[in-house]
Amino acid sequence: MTTAGNTPAAISSLNRVLRADPNHVPTLIALAEIYLGNGDWNEAVTIYGRVVQVATDPKVLERAHLRLASVWD
């Protein structure tokens, strides 16, 4: 999604979306993936935890749980 030069801008943009809609699952997932890619495990876990709390699609929930498990592995 991002390159090293625009990661802060991407995070900022995604956070703006989340301020307008804190439960927007695709945005939460995109943000969590950026944090994972940057090795920011704590932020990724926090965001994926939010995905688990608000997502209703079983496939999204499964993916979120698998991503959380991969961080803790």
Backbone atoms as SQL, in Angstrom:
CREATE TABLE atoms (id INTEGER PRIMARY KEY, chain TEXT, resi INTEGER, resn TEXT, atom TEXT, x REAL, y REAL, z REAL);
INSERT INTO atoms VALUES
  (1, 'A', 1, 'MET', 'N', 0.811, -1.193, 0.000),
  (2, 'A', 1, 'MET', 'CA', 0.000, 0.000, 0.000),
  (3, 'A', 1, 'MET', 'C', 0.856, 1.260, 0.000),
  (4, 'A', 2, 'THR', 'N', 1.947, 1.231, 0.716),
  (5, 'A', 2, 'THR', 'CA', 2.759, 2.434, 0.826),
  (6, 'A', 2, 'THR', 'C', 4.204, 2.114, 0.505),
  (7, 'A', 3, 'THR', 'N', 4.962, 3.160, 0.270),
  (8, 'A', 3, 'THR', 'CA', 6.404, 3.036, 0.205),
  (9, 'A', 3, 'THR', 'C', 6.954, 3.785, 1.404),
  (10, 'A', 4, 'ALA', 'N', 8.218, 3.602, 1.672),
  (11, 'A', 4, 'ALA', 'CA', 8.795, 4.197, 2.884),
  (12, 'A', 4, 'ALA', 'C', 8.563, 5.705, 2.959),
  (13, 'A', 5, 'GLY', 'N', 8.566, 6.385, 1.833),
  (14, 'A', 5, 'GLY', 'CA', 8.436, 7.826, 1.838),
  (15, 'A', 5, 'GLY', 'C', 7.061, 8.350, 2.156),
  (16, 'A', 6, 'ASN', 'N', 6.018, 7.546, 1.942),
  (17, 'A', 6, 'ASN', 'CA', 4.682, 8.069, 2.185),
  (18, 'A', 6, 'ASN', 'C', 3.923, 7.347, 3.292),
  (19, 'A', 7, 'THR', 'N', 4.598, 6.528, 4.053),
  (20, 'A', 7, 'THR', 'CA', 3.943, 5.827, 5.158),
  (21, 'A', 7, 'THR', 'C', 3.328, 6.797, 6.162),
  (22, 'A', 8, 'PRO', 'N', 4.032, 7.819, 6.626),
  (23, 'A', 8, 'PRO', 'CA', 3.397, 8.753, 7.569),
  (24, 'A', 8, 'PRO', 'C', 2.150, 9.421, 6.986),
  (25, 'A', 9, 'ALA', 'N', 2.187, 9.759, 5.711),
  (26, 'A', 9, 'ALA', 'CA', 1.021, 10.378, 5.079),
  (27, 'A', 9, 'ALA', 'C', -0.140, 9.390, 5.002),
  (28, 'A', 10, 'ALA', 'N', 0.169, 8.143, 4.698),
  (29, 'A', 10, 'ALA', 'CA', -0.885, 7.121, 4.637),
  (30, 'A', 10, 'ALA', 'C', -1.513, 6.918, 6.007),
  (31, 'A', 11, 'ILE', 'N', -0.692, 6.841, 7.040),
  (32, 'A', 11, 'ILE', 'CA', -1.207, 6.679, 8.404),
  (33, 'A', 11, 'ILE', 'C', -2.082, 7.865, 8.773),
  (34, 'A', 12, 'SER', 'N', -1.635, 9.049, 8.438),
  (35, 'A', 12, 'SER', 'CA', -2.410, 10.256, 8.722),
  (36, 'A', 12, 'SER', 'C', -3.760, 10.227, 8.008),
  (37, 'A', 13, 'SER', 'N', -3.748, 9.856, 6.744),
  (38, 'A', 13, 'SER', 'CA', -4.993, 9.791, 5.977),
  (39, 'A', 13, 'SER', 'C', -5.950, 8.753, 6.550),
  (40, 'A', 14, 'LEU', 'N', -5.428, 7.593, 6.888),
  (41, 'A', 14, 'LEU', 'CA', -6.280, 6.548, 7.456),
  (42, 'A', 14, 'LEU', 'C', -6.846, 6.977, 8.807),
  (43, 'A', 15, 'ASN', 'N', -6.052, 7.652, 9.604),
  (44, 'A', 15, 'ASN', 'CA', -6.550, 8.139, 10.890),
  (45, 'A', 15, 'ASN', 'C', -7.643, 9.194, 10.720),
  (46, 'A', 16, 'ARG', 'N', -7.547, 9.994, 9.655),
  (47, 'A', 16, 'ARG', 'CA', -8.627, 10.966, 9.369),
  (48, 'A', 16, 'ARG', 'C', -9.927, 10.235, 9.062),
  (49, 'A', 17, 'VAL', 'N', -9.835, 9.178, 8.285),
  (50, 'A', 17, 'VAL', 'CA', -11.025, 8.379, 7.983),
  (51, 'A', 17, 'VAL', 'C', -11.610, 7.804, 9.271),
  (52, 'A', 18, 'LEU', 'N', -10.732, 7.310, 10.139),
  (53, 'A', 18, 'LEU', 'CA', -11.203, 6.702, 11.384),
  (54, 'A', 18, 'LEU', 'C', -11.805, 7.726, 12.347),
  (55, 'A', 19, 'ARG', 'N', -11.374, 8.960, 12.273),
  (56, 'A', 19, 'ARG', 'CA', -12.014, 9.996, 13.085),
  (57, 'A', 19, 'ARG', 'C', -13.464, 10.203, 12.649),
  (58, 'A', 20, 'ALA', 'N', -13.710, 10.082, 11.353),
  (59, 'A', 20, 'ALA', 'CA', -15.070, 10.232, 10.823),
  (60, 'A', 20, 'ALA', 'C', -15.901, 8.966, 11.049),
  (61, 'A', 21, 'ASP', 'N', -15.251, 7.800, 10.965),
  (62, 'A', 21, 'ASP', 'CA', -15.944, 6.518, 11.138),
  (63, 'A', 21, 'ASP', 'C', -15.003, 5.544, 11.840),
  (64, 'A', 22, 'PRO', 'N', -14.999, 5.568, 13.173),
  (65, 'A', 22, 'PRO', 'CA', -14.042, 4.761, 13.940),
  (66, 'A', 22, 'PRO', 'C', -14.159, 3.248, 13.726),
  (67, 'A', 23, 'ASN', 'N', -15.266, 2.804, 13.182),
  (68, 'A', 23, 'ASN', 'CA', -15.477, 1.362, 12.989),
  (69, 'A', 23, 'ASN', 'C', -15.405, 0.943, 11.528),
  (70, 'A', 24, 'HIS', 'N', -14.760, 1.745, 10.690),
  (71, 'A', 24, 'HIS', 'CA', -14.638, 1.403, 9.275),
  (72, 'A', 24, 'HIS', 'C', -13.584, 0.301, 9.133),
  (73, 'A', 25, 'VAL', 'N', -14.071, -0.916, 8.996),
  (74, 'A', 25, 'VAL', 'CA', -13.197, -2.091, 9.036),
  (75, 'A', 25, 'VAL', 'C', -12.119, -2.080, 7.954),
  (76, 'A', 26, 'PRO', 'N', -12.423, -1.771, 6.699),
  (77, 'A', 26, 'PRO', 'CA', -11.331, -1.762, 5.704),
  (78, 'A', 26, 'PRO', 'C', -10.208, -0.784, 6.059),
  (79, 'A', 27, 'THR', 'N', -10.560, 0.344, 6.647),
  (80, 'A', 27, 'THR', 'CA', -9.544, 1.314, 7.048),
  (81, 'A', 27, 'THR', 'C', -8.745, 0.788, 8.229),
  (82, 'A', 28, 'LEU', 'N', -9.418, 0.175, 9.171),
  (83, 'A', 28, 'LEU', 'CA', -8.709, -0.423, 10.311),
  (84, 'A', 28, 'LEU', 'C', -7.708, -1.471, 9.833),
  (85, 'A', 29, 'ILE', 'N', -8.140, -2.313, 8.907),
  (86, 'A', 29, 'ILE', 'CA', -7.254, -3.357, 8.393),
  (87, 'A', 29, 'ILE', 'C', -6.062, -2.744, 7.664),
  (88, 'A', 30, 'ALA', 'N', -6.313, -1.743, 6.843),
  (89, 'A', 30, 'ALA', 'CA', -5.217, -1.095, 6.114),
  (90, 'A', 30, 'ALA', 'C', -4.203, -0.493, 7.081),
  (91, 'A', 31, 'LEU', 'N', -4.702, 0.153, 8.126),
  (92, 'A', 31, 'LEU', 'CA', -3.811, 0.761, 9.112),
  (93, 'A', 31, 'LEU', 'C', -3.020, -0.309, 9.863),
  (94, 'A', 32, 'ALA', 'N', -3.683, -1.372, 10.260),
  (95, 'A', 32, 'ALA', 'CA', -2.994, -2.460, 10.960),
  (96, 'A', 32, 'ALA', 'C', -1.906, -3.066, 10.089),
  (97, 'A', 33, 'GLU', 'N', -2.181, -3.218, 8.806),
  (98, 'A', 33, 'GLU', 'CA', -1.187, -3.793, 7.902),
  (99, 'A', 33, 'GLU', 'C', 0.025, -2.879, 7.747),
  (100, 'A', 34, 'ILE', 'N', -0.204, -1.594, 7.722),
  (101, 'A', 34, 'ILE', 'CA', 0.936, -0.662, 7.671),
  (102, 'A', 34, 'ILE', 'C', 1.785, -0.829, 8.925),
  (103, 'A', 35, 'TYR', 'N', 1.126, -0.865, 10.080),
  (104, 'A', 35, 'TYR', 'CA', 1.877, -1.032, 11.323),
  (105, 'A', 35, 'TYR', 'C', 2.642, -2.356, 11.335),
  (106, 'A', 36, 'LEU', 'N', 2.013, -3.430, 10.853),
  (107, 'A', 36, 'LEU', 'CA', 2.723, -4.708, 10.784),
  (108, 'A', 36, 'LEU', 'C', 3.942, -4.590, 9.876),
  (109, 'A', 37, 'GLY', 'N', 3.752, -3.965, 8.729),
  (110, 'A', 37, 'GLY', 'CA', 4.858, -3.805, 7.785),
  (111, 'A', 37, 'GLY', 'C', 6.008, -2.996, 8.348),
  (112, 'A', 38, 'ASN', 'N', 5.686, -2.094, 9.259),
  (113, 'A', 38, 'ASN', 'CA', 6.718, -1.266, 9.900),
  (114, 'A', 38, 'ASN', 'C', 7.304, -1.921, 11.147),
  (115, 'A', 39, 'GLY', 'N', 6.781, -3.089, 11.508),
  (116, 'A', 39, 'GLY', 'CA', 7.254, -3.760, 12.719),
  (117, 'A', 39, 'GLY', 'C', 6.727, -3.138, 13.995),
  (118, 'A', 40, 'ASP', 'N', 5.678, -2.366, 13.892),
  (119, 'A', 40, 'ASP', 'CA', 5.061, -1.739, 15.070),
  (120, 'A', 40, 'ASP', 'C', 3.966, -2.664, 15.585),
  (121, 'A', 41, 'TRP', 'N', 4.418, -3.733, 16.252),
  (122, 'A', 41, 'TRP', 'CA', 3.522, -4.822, 16.661),
  (123, 'A', 41, 'TRP', 'C', 2.430, -4.356, 17.614),
  (124, 'A', 42, 'ASN', 'N', 2.759, -3.513, 18.572),
  (125, 'A', 42, 'ASN', 'CA', 1.754, -3.081, 19.547),
  (126, 'A', 42, 'ASN', 'C', 0.609, -2.336, 18.880),
  (127, 'A', 43, 'GLU', 'N', 0.923, -1.427, 17.974),
  (128, 'A', 43, 'GLU', 'CA', -0.137, -0.698, 17.268),
  (129, 'A', 43, 'GLU', 'C', -0.955, -1.644, 16.403),
  (130, 'A', 44, 'ALA', 'N', -0.285, -2.572, 15.726),
  (131, 'A', 44, 'ALA', 'CA', -0.994, -3.534, 14.876),
  (132, 'A', 44, 'ALA', 'C', -1.961, -4.377, 15.702),
  (133, 'A', 45, 'VAL', 'N', -1.503, -4.840, 16.852),
  (134, 'A', 45, 'VAL', 'CA', -2.362, -5.653, 17.722),
  (135, 'A', 45, 'VAL', 'C', -3.555, -4.834, 18.218),
  (136, 'A', 46, 'THR', 'N', -3.311, -3.599, 18.580),
  (137, 'A', 46, 'THR', 'CA', -4.399, -2.733, 19.037),
  (138, 'A', 46, 'THR', 'C', -5.446, -2.550, 17.946),
  (139, 'A', 47, 'ILE', 'N', -4.994, -2.266, 16.745),
  (140, 'A', 47, 'ILE', 'CA', -5.926, -2.024, 15.642),
  (141, 'A', 47, 'ILE', 'C', -6.647, -3.310, 15.257),
  (142, 'A', 48, 'TYR', 'N', -5.933, -4.415, 15.157),
  (143, 'A', 48, 'TYR', 'CA', -6.617, -5.680, 14.842),
  (144, 'A', 48, 'TYR', 'C', -7.583, -6.077, 15.959),
  (145, 'A', 49, 'GLY', 'N', -7.275, -5.714, 17.190),
  (146, 'A', 49, 'GLY', 'CA', -8.230, -5.941, 18.287),
  (147, 'A', 49, 'GLY', 'C', -9.528, -5.190, 18.050),
  (148, 'A', 50, 'ARG', 'N', -9.416, -3.979, 17.520),
  (149, 'A', 50, 'ARG', 'CA', -10.620, -3.207, 17.176),
  (150, 'A', 50, 'ARG', 'C', -11.386, -3.885, 16.048),
  (151, 'A', 51, 'VAL', 'N', -10.648, -4.423, 15.071),
  (152, 'A', 51, 'VAL', 'CA', -11.309, -5.136, 13.973),
  (153, 'A', 51, 'VAL', 'C', -12.137, -6.284, 14.538),
  (154, 'A', 52, 'VAL', 'N', -11.560, -7.049, 15.443),
  (155, 'A', 52, 'VAL', 'CA', -12.262, -8.185, 16.041),
  (156, 'A', 52, 'VAL', 'C', -13.512, -7.713, 16.787),
  (157, 'A', 53, 'GLN', 'N', -13.438, -6.562, 17.416),
  (158, 'A', 53, 'GLN', 'CA', -14.585, -6.046, 18.165),
  (159, 'A', 53, 'GLN', 'C', -15.727, -5.585, 17.269),
  (160, 'A', 54, 'VAL', 'N', -15.422, -5.034, 16.100),
  (161, 'A', 54, 'VAL', 'CA', -16.472, -4.392, 15.307),
  (162, 'A', 54, 'VAL', 'C', -16.862, -5.132, 14.027),
  (163, 'A', 55, 'ALA', 'N', -16.021, -6.017, 13.541),
  (164, 'A', 55, 'ALA', 'CA', -16.328, -6.709, 12.288),
  (165, 'A', 55, 'ALA', 'C', -17.442, -7.725, 12.495),
  (166, 'A', 56, 'THR', 'N', -18.252, -7.881, 11.469),
  (167, 'A', 56, 'THR', 'CA', -19.331, -8.869, 11.528),
  (168, 'A', 56, 'THR', 'C', -19.158, -9.973, 10.492),
  (169, 'A', 57, 'ASP', 'N', -18.333, -9.734, 9.498),
  (170, 'A', 57, 'ASP', 'CA', -18.086, -10.720, 8.449),
  (171, 'A', 57, 'ASP', 'C', -17.176, -11.821, 8.992),
  (172, 'A', 58, 'PRO', 'N', -17.631, -13.077, 8.962),
  (173, 'A', 58, 'PRO', 'CA', -16.810, -14.171, 9.508),
  (174, 'A', 58, 'PRO', 'C', -15.429, -14.290, 8.856),
  (175, 'A', 59, 'LYS', 'N', -15.340, -14.005, 7.564),
  (176, 'A', 59, 'LYS', 'CA', -14.035, -14.107, 6.893),
  (177, 'A', 59, 'LYS', 'C', -13.087, -13.011, 7.370),
  (178, 'A', 60, 'VAL', 'N', -13.622, -11.824, 7.609),
  (179, 'A', 60, 'VAL', 'CA', -12.802, -10.726, 8.128),
  (180, 'A', 60, 'VAL', 'C', -12.345, -11.053, 9.538),
  (181, 'A', 61, 'LEU', 'N', -13.246, -11.584, 10.339),
  (182, 'A', 61, 'LEU', 'CA', -12.882, -11.972, 11.706),
  (183, 'A', 61, 'LEU', 'C', -11.809, -13.053, 11.704),
  (184, 'A', 62, 'GLU', 'N', -11.959, -14.024, 10.840),
  (185, 'A', 62, 'GLU', 'CA', -10.959, -15.089, 10.753),
  (186, 'A', 62, 'GLU', 'C', -9.596, -14.515, 10.383),
  (187, 'A', 63, 'ARG', 'N', -9.571, -13.650, 9.379),
  (188, 'A', 63, 'ARG', 'CA', -8.298, -13.054, 8.955),
  (189, 'A', 63, 'ARG', 'C', -7.670, -12.240, 10.082),
  (190, 'A', 64, 'ALA', 'N', -8.495, -11.472, 10.788),
  (191, 'A', 64, 'ALA', 'CA', -7.980, -10.651, 11.888),
  (192, 'A', 64, 'ALA', 'C', -7.384, -11.536, 12.977),
  (193, 'A', 65, 'HIS', 'N', -8.072, -12.612, 13.305),
  (194, 'A', 65, 'HIS', 'CA', -7.550, -13.528, 14.336),
  (195, 'A', 65, 'HIS', 'C', -6.245, -14.181, 13.868),
  (196, 'A', 66, 'LEU', 'N', -6.174, -14.545, 12.609),
  (197, 'A', 66, 'LEU', 'CA', -4.948, -15.145, 12.083),
  (198, 'A', 66, 'LEU', 'C', -3.790, -14.145, 12.103),
  (199, 'A', 67, 'ARG', 'N', -4.080, -12.901, 11.752),
  (200, 'A', 67, 'ARG', 'CA', -3.019, -11.877, 11.790),
  (201, 'A', 67, 'ARG', 'C', -2.550, -11.642, 13.227),
  (202, 'A', 68, 'LEU', 'N', -3.484, -11.617, 14.176),
  (203, 'A', 68, 'LEU', 'CA', -3.100, -11.471, 15.579),
  (204, 'A', 68, 'LEU', 'C', -2.240, -12.659, 16.020),
  (205, 'A', 69, 'ALA', 'N', -2.637, -13.845, 15.615),
  (206, 'A', 69, 'ALA', 'CA', -1.859, -15.035, 15.984),
  (207, 'A', 69, 'ALA', 'C', -0.463, -14.974, 15.394),
  (208, 'A', 70, 'SER', 'N', -0.337, -14.447, 14.179),
  (209, 'A', 70, 'SER', 'CA', 0.989, -14.379, 13.558),
  (210, 'A', 70, 'SER', 'C', 1.905, -13.407, 14.315),
  (211, 'A', 71, 'VAL', 'N', 1.330, -12.374, 14.889),
  (212, 'A', 71, 'VAL', 'CA', 2.135, -11.431, 15.671),
  (213, 'A', 71, 'VAL', 'C', 2.611, -12.089, 16.961),
  (214, 'A', 72, 'TRP', 'N', 1.742, -12.842, 17.589),
  (215, 'A', 72, 'TRP', 'CA', 2.080, -13.456, 18.874),
  (216, 'A', 72, 'TRP', 'C', 2.900, -14.723, 18.727),
  (217, 'A', 73, 'ASP', 'N', 3.026, -15.230, 17.494),
  (218, 'A', 73, 'ASP', 'CA', 3.774, -16.481, 17.261),
  (219, 'A', 73, 'ASP', 'C', 5.261, -16.265, 17.395);
